[in-house]
Amino acid sequence: MSLEEIIQNQMKHERLVLLNDLHIPYHDKDTLNSVKRGVKYLKPDILLLGGDIADFYNISSFNKNPNREHSMHTEVSEVQEILKDMTKWNAKSIKYLIGNHEERLQRYIVTNAPDLHWVEGLKLENILNLKKLNIDFIKDRYWIHNGVMYSHLDKALKWGGSSSKNIGLDYNMPVVHTHVHRVGHTRHGNRDFYDNGCLCELKAEYVSGPVMWNQAFMIVDYINNIPHFRQINIKDNQFILDGKLYTPKGAVSLNVRGKKKR
């Protein structure tokens, strides 16, 4: 038996892929097509949807641009279709963590129809057909798995990496934080803190000045329960993963290169 085989036999490996802040129907469709190809290649044990997958723009308490509105029926239908497609992305399991935009639904019901807050059919997990799709629903805005906190808490500091560090130092654990739409990494001792960007369109009518958002997703390989992080940064709907360039139209190897003429 080779050394590699011995190590593999002794190694426990679990792979998690985190996607967050799609804000459907304002997601970046080209970027999501690229990410879909990457997730299918990665074959994660857990595909974690880290909050703000749906936007629920119409029931926001903020002032709304009528040119940007979609009907609730249209938005929910699109979320359902994308979630259904994700069940075909080669993930062994899918988990759905709520974000502040998902909380808009319950807040709207409590404000406008409090007598109906108990109706099972009006709960987010039922509206999105999560049980039917075999998607696990996480009702909190954070999830701790093998010592790592995956967070969609209300923390949004200015610089990428600072929000996750702030949370991680409070809770004394590594943190991958969504919500802020920015990327950044800091380290304190042996604890890593990541802000994990977004997968929505890089524009927002409520932001004055340039929108300083970044697209990314996260791979966490747990080797014998020790987390190893790979944040995949996305530029112009494309990213590089394991020697391939992933684009909306396909993936191409970067290892096959023409010979230079002498």
Summary of the structure (lengths in Angstrom):
residues: 262
radius of gyration: 19.5
end to end distance: 43.8
largest distance: 79.2
contacts: 798
relative contact order: 0.18
helix: 27%
strand: 30%
